[in-house]
């Protein structure tokens, strides 16, 4: 049994904590909550008045409050021997991420970051591709001024990297810019070292939601539609679309999956190692976007 504690988020995002207590393989030993709203009834003996105590009494620490996802606090938790499951609103520099990875590797602990999209059932199929040379094409649209650029870049780049199963060799970026200096269209072309090619197009002018990934390999095409939760594989005798069942509680299921990986000593599905690769790519993309913007002025 893993001794487990959680730092719950504030009033703006109350978690269904009681559903987490049904997870098997853990023993809940600590809760910290800084907000004023009251959660549903739970054992008051588990509540701690200070977040500094929590890492000292558990093997697995779930930091669901992004205010405590700081380098100082997380490094303290890792040095205390904690595995970490972190909020998806993580705000760390690339150097801080590297240092946390180094500390976790030294201590033999794991770090997983919440990402509901990457826990979609299609992701397991994408990750289990044979990683032969292929052409990967992703396209997603969002309403203009939706402030989702970082989120869309992160999720789609991670998905393309998983499908390619190779290191990036070269990347080109095209950015269409509106008068507000925000991109209306972003196209990223990636060449991988195994010969695969990836293309990502993000559009911020569409009124209809679209999110599709296609993988072309050895004369076959697999297309994943994340809006309709359906995928097709061609050629096939039965060309009807196959529908995927999305998790009803992705937060709980991600923690359950993380606990399983900890017990089996396996790297988590979406770790800080994965994120830092894309974080560095996103920095390069933003540099190229800035250059493109200056060139059009």
GIKAVEN-V881401 format. One record per residue. N is the residue number from 1. RES is the residue in one small letter. PHI is phi in whole degrees, 0 to 359 (* if undefined). PSI is psi in radians with two decimals (NA if undefined). NEAR is the number of other C-alpha atoms within 8 Angstrom. Layout:
# GIKAVEN-V881401
{{N RES PHI PSI NEAR} {N RES PHI PSI NEAR}}
This chain:
# GIKAVEN-V881401
{{1 x * 2.32 5} {2 x 271 2.15 9} {3 x 292 2.15 12} {4 x 231 2.48 14} {5 x 224 2.83 15} {6 x 219 2.46 12} {7 x 255 1.90 13} {8 x 281 2.59 13} {9 x 287 2.94 14} {10 x 285 -2.91 12} {11 x 299 -0.47 8} {12 x 289 -0.24 5} {13 x 208 1.30 6} {14 x 288 2.35 9} {15 x 263 2.57 6} {16 x 284 1.32 6} {17 x 299 -0.62 8} {18 x 300 -0.55 8} {19 x 290 -0.51 8} {20 x 292 -0.49 8} {21 x 287 -0.13 7} {22 x 273 -0.12 6} {23 x 294 2.31 9} {24 x 276 2.68 5} {25 x 89 0.10 7} {26 x 230 2.69 9} {27 x 236 2.02 8} {28 x 284 2.13 9} {29 x 237 -0.06 10} {30 x 193 2.51 13} {31 x 223 2.37 12} {32 x 230 2.37 13} {33 x 214 2.18 9} {34 x 262 -0.11 7} {35 x 278 3.12 7} {36 x 259 -0.47 6} {37 x 295 2.67 6} {38 x 258 2.30 4} {39 x 283 2.94 6} {40 x 299 2.76 6} {41 x 304 2.38 4} {42 x 208 2.98 5} {43 x 299 1.96 6} {44 x 295 -0.34 5} {45 x 293 -0.32 4} {46 x 276 -0.23 9} {47 x 278 2.27 10} {48 x 249 2.59 10} {49 x 272 -0.21 5} {50 x 226 2.32 7} {51 x 290 -0.34 9} {52 x 291 -0.39 6} {53 x 281 -0.59 8} {54 x 307 -0.88 15} {55 x 297 -0.31 15} {56 x 278 -0.20 8} {57 x 240 0.21 10} {58 x 218 2.81 14} {59 x 267 -0.60 11} {60 x 238 2.16 12} {61 x 245 2.14 16} {62 x 260 2.00 11} {63 x 256 1.56 14} {64 x 273 -0.19 11} {65 x 263 1.97 11} {66 x 298 -0.34 12} {67 x 295 -0.36 5} {68 x 257 0.14 8} {69 x 271 0.93 13} {70 x 260 2.76 9} {71 x 299 -0.79 9} {72 x 299 -0.78 6} {73 x 289 -0.74 9} {74 x 291 -0.66 11} {75 x 294 -0.64 10} {76 x 298 -0.73 9} {77 x 294 -0.73 13} {78 x 295 -0.75 15} {79 x 296 -0.41 9} {80 x 276 0.01 8} {81 x 92 0.34 10} {82 x 269 2.41 13} {83 x 284 2.56 11} {84 x 237 2.28 13} {85 x 246 2.05 15} {86 x 247 2.66 14} {87 x 302 2.59 12} {88 x 287 -0.12 8} {89 x 265 0.66 5} {90 x 293 2.32 8} {91 x 230 1.59 6} {92 x 225 2.66 8} {93 x 283 2.88 6} {94 x 298 -0.65 9} {95 x 292 -0.69 6} {96 x 295 -0.66 9} {97 x 296 -0.76 11} {98 x 300 -0.75 9} {99 x 294 -0.67 8} {100 x 295 -0.70 12} {101 x 298 -0.76 11} {102 x 298 -0.79 8} {103 x 297 -0.74 11} {104 x 295 -0.72 12} {105 x 296 -0.70 9} {106 x 296 -0.70 7} {107 x 271 -0.07 9} {108 x 70 0.56 6} {109 x 246 2.92 11} {110 x 243 2.66 12} {111 x 233 2.23 13} {112 x 234 2.51 13} {113 x 250 2.36 11} {114 x 298 2.31 11} {115 x 204 1.74 8} {116 x 297 -0.65 8} {117 x 295 -0.74 6} {118 x 284 -0.03 9} {119 x 259 0.11 9} {120 x 298 2.46 10} {121 x 302 -0.43 10} {122 x 297 -0.51 8} {123 x 297 -0.59 10} {124 x 294 -0.67 8} {125 x 294 -0.73 8} {126 x 295 -0.73 10} {127 x 291 -0.48 8} {128 x 270 0.25 7} {129 x 300 2.72 8} {130 x 288 -0.10 4} {131 x 60 0.50 9} {132 x 283 2.95 9} {133 x 302 2.26 9} {134 x 208 2.91 13} {135 x 250 2.18 10} {136 x 245 2.23 15} {137 x 230 2.12 10} {138 x 238 2.48 14} {139 x 217 2.33 11} {140 x 215 2.49 12} {141 x 241 2.66 13} {142 x 212 2.75 15} {143 x 294 2.53 9} {144 x 302 2.53 8} {145 x 61 0.56 6} {146 x 273 -0.11 8} {147 x 56 0.65 5} {148 x 248 0.23 7} {149 x 302 -0.86 7} {150 x 299 -0.76 7} {151 x 298 -0.81 7} {152 x 292 -0.70 10} {153 x 298 -0.86 9} {154 x 302 -0.93 12} {155 x 296 -0.78 10} {156 x 288 -0.68 10} {157 x 295 -0.73 10} {158 x 299 -0.71 11} {159 x 295 -0.73 11} {160 x 293 -0.71 11} {161 x 298 -0.68 10} {162 x 297 -0.75 9} {163 x 292 -0.64 13} {164 x 284 -0.65 15} {165 x 62 0.60 7} {166 x 209 2.87 9} {167 x 281 2.65 8} {168 x 285 2.32 9} {169 x 260 -0.75 8} {170 x 206 2.61 7} {171 x 218 2.34 9} {172 x 239 2.56 7} {173 x 229 2.30 11} {174 x 245 2.36 9} {175 x 228 2.08 12} {176 x 268 2.27 8} {177 x 241 2.37 11} {178 x 274 3.09 8} {179 x 299 -0.46 5} {180 x 281 0.01 5} {181 x 71 0.13 7} {182 x 268 2.48 8} {183 x 291 2.41 10} {184 x 263 -0.49 12} {185 x 220 2.36 12} {186 x 228 2.14 13} {187 x 238 2.22 11} {188 x 238 2.21 11} {189 x 247 2.13 11} {190 x 238 2.24 12} {191 x 257 2.28 12} {192 x 256 2.77 14} {193 x 292 -0.36 9} {194 x 272 0.12 8} {195 x 95 -0.16 8} {196 x 289 2.74 13} {197 x 231 2.41 12} {198 x 237 2.50 14} {199 x 228 2.21 11} {200 x 238 2.21 13} {201 x 238 2.13 11} {202 x 247 2.27 12} {203 x 239 2.31 11} {204 x 243 0.54 13} {205 x 232 0.03 10} {206 x 275 2.58 10} {207 x 262 -0.21 6} {208 x 246 2.32 6} {209 x 286 2.27 9} {210 x 222 2.38 10} {211 x 206 1.86 11} {212 x 226 2.48 12} {213 x 233 2.28 11} {214 x 237 2.42 11} {215 x 238 2.07 12} {216 x 254 2.09 11} {217 x 206 2.29 10} {218 x 52 0.77 5} {219 x 77 0.14 5} {220 x 238 2.65 9} {221 x 230 2.19 11} {222 x 247 2.20 11} {223 x 240 2.24 11} {224 x 248 2.14 12} {225 x 253 1.86 11} {226 x 278 -0.23 9} {227 x 278 -0.76 8} {228 x 269 -0.08 5} {229 x 56 0.75 11} {230 x 225 2.66 11} {231 x 222 2.69 12} {232 x 233 2.65 11} {233 x 228 2.11 10} {234 x 236 2.55 8} {235 x 280 2.60 7} {236 x 205 2.67 6} {237 x 294 -0.75 4} {238 x 261 1.81 4} {239 x 271 0.12 9} {240 x 292 2.62 5} {241 x 284 2.52 7} {242 x 257 2.26 7} {243 x 263 2.50 7} {244 x 256 2.55 9} {245 x 264 2.03 6} {246 x 278 2.62 7} {247 x 298 2.43 8} {248 x 284 -0.51 4} {249 x 224 1.40 6} {250 x 299 -0.55 9} {251 x 297 -0.85 8} {252 x 296 -0.74 10} {253 x 291 -0.56 9} {254 x 293 -0.69 10} {255 x 294 -0.72 9} {256 x 300 -0.75 10} {257 x 294 -0.68 9} {258 x 296 -0.74 12} {259 x 298 -0.72 9} {260 x 299 -0.77 8} {261 x 294 -0.65 11} {262 x 299 -0.83 11} {263 x 296 -0.57 7} {264 x 268 0.06 6} {265 x 55 0.82 6} {266 x 245 2.59 7} {267 x 296 2.47 8} {268 x 292 2.84 12} {269 x 297 -0.61 6} {270 x 223 1.67 11} {271 x 257 3.04 12} {272 x 295 -0.51 11} {273 x 299 -0.78 7} {274 x 297 -0.77 9} {275 x 293 -0.64 11} {276 x 293 -0.57 11} {277 x 299 -0.79 8} {278 x 287 -0.59 11} {279 x 302 -0.75 10} {280 x 291 -0.67 9} {281 x 298 -0.72 8} {282 x 295 -0.60 10} {283 x 297 -0.74 8} {284 x 294 -0.68 8} {285 x 297 -0.75 9} {286 x 294 -0.60 8} {287 x 296 -0.76 8} {288 x 292 -0.63 9} {289 x 298 -0.72 11} {290 x 296 -0.72 8} {291 x 297 -0.77 8} {292 x 297 -0.68 10} {293 x 295 -0.77 11} {294 x 296 -0.60 7} {295 x 292 -0.46 6} {296 x 269 -0.12 5} {297 x 280 NA 4}}
